[in-house]
Amino acid sequence: MKLTLALKSALAGALIALLAVPALAQKTVLTVYTALENDQLGPYKQAFEAANPDTEIAWVRDSTGIMTARILAEKDNPRADVIWGLGASSIALFDSMGLLHAYSPKGVDQIKPVFRSSKNPTTWTGMDAWLAVMCFNTVEGGKKNLPKPASWADLTNPVYKDAIVMPNPASSGTGYQAVYAWLQLMGEKGGWEFMDKLHQNVAVYTHSGSAPCVQAAKGERVVGIGVDMRGAREKTAGAPIDIILAKEGAPWDMEATAIVKGTKNLPAAQKLADFAISKPAYEMYGKYYAIVGYPGMNPAPPNYPPSADAAMVKIDLGKMGAERARILAEWTKRYDSKSAPR
């Protein structure tokens, strides 16, 4: 009898242990929408999960325009828990539509005011800012006797016909920020007239903000209007390109984080929002970007143009998001014939 009881007790204990294993191992899986560069996804996921071992990130990634359209299409039945790494102008649009969950992450008062929403509680926080620059291939430019541009206006010179590549603003955040900034700098009439002339010299509109500087780096095109950091990285890797901040000013947007209203994983989503504005997170962003939201941090990536923050065009991110549909409809009507196949 004693042996039987002992055996029963052991079996019961083993059963309890087996039942407990799934409970202990179970993690909350967060669906996170993003437009981060592919090579950032692994490090960001690893850093967050190391700090929050009970939570796992499931990325859904595409370019800014595609992710913006997806979130808008899903507004009545949201699929995402969190947005981590999407243009703040898009997120400001979602905010105006009531699609975000208000939450002030721990330490939000420490970050630069421009890197957070003005609401209390906050509805989004900024990570880093990226700029649109001109990547000029000095070797190919020399072969074709093309001058190095110094301004956006220079790119309308007929000598650049078919030598320029830039992102499609309907799919790329970098493309949209450039178009919006040109309209701000030159006015509505002047901006579209500038783009009419630029269009004559553009060979193709890519669906990625990184592609133009990559193509310029490879010598496939002479001038790429693209992401500042991609240009710097290509130059550091040995590409014969100069990274040019146009004298009229640099278009920009910032990557931001927000919790999607209606998430069923709110506690875990709040953990990600907290992590996204922590000092370790900003140190991580600083490995990829020169302008981050944490005061006192001044990352200096190799070959990044100096004083880039001073070149940033003055824009209103809220208006930039609100006018998106109108501007893209007009751009598509005028220029989509040169867009790369999807």
Stockholm file with secondary structure:
# STOCKHOLM 1.0

chainA/1-342         MKLTLALKSALAGALIALLAVPALAQKTVLTVYTALENDQLGPYKQAFEAANPDTEIAWVRDSTGIMTARILAEKDNPRADVIWGLGASSIALFDSMGLLHAYSPKGVDQIKPVFRSSKNPTTWTGMDAWLAVMCFNTVEGGKKNLPKPASWADLTNPVYKDAIVMPNPASSGTGYQAVYAWLQLMGEKGGWEFMDKLHQNVAVYTHSGSAPCVQAAKGERVVGIGVDMRGAREKTAGAPIDIILAKEGAPWDMEATAIVKGTKNLPAAQKLADFAISKPAYEMYGKYYAIVGYPGMNPAPPNYPPSADAAMVKIDLGKMGAERARILAEWTKRYDSKSAPR
#=GR chainA/1-342 SS CHHHHHHHHHHHHHHHHHHHHHHHHCCEEEEEEECCCHHHHHHHHHHHHHHCTTEEEEEEECCHHHHHHHHHHTTTSCCCSEEEEEEHHHHHHHHHTTCEECCCCTTGGGSCGGGBCSSSSCSCEEEEEEEEEEEEEHHHHHHTTCCCCCSTGGGGSGGGTTCEEEECTTTCHHHHHHHHHHHHHHHHHHHHHHHHHHHHHEEEEESCSSHHHHHHHHTSCSEEEEEHHHHHHHHHTTCCEEEECCTTCBCEEEEEEEEETTCSCHHHHHHHHHHHTSHHHHHHHTTTCSEESSTTCCCCCTTCCTTGGGGBCCCCHHHHHHTHHHHHHHHHHHHGGGBCCC
#=GC SS_cons         CHHHHHHHHHHHHHHHHHHHHHHHHCCEEEEEEECCCHHHHHHHHHHHHHHCTTEEEEEEECCHHHHHHHHHHTTTSCCCSEEEEEEHHHHHHHHHTTCEECCCCTTGGGSCGGGBCSSSSCSCEEEEEEEEEEEEEHHHHHHTTCCCCCSTGGGGSGGGTTCEEEECTTTCHHHHHHHHHHHHHHHHHHHHHHHHHHHHHEEEEESCSSHHHHHHHHTSCSEEEEEHHHHHHHHHTTCCEEEECCTTCBCEEEEEEEEETTCSCHHHHHHHHHHHTSHHHHHHHTTTCSEESSTTCCCCCTTCCTTGGGGBCCCCHHHHHHTHHHHHHHHHHHHGGGBCCC
//
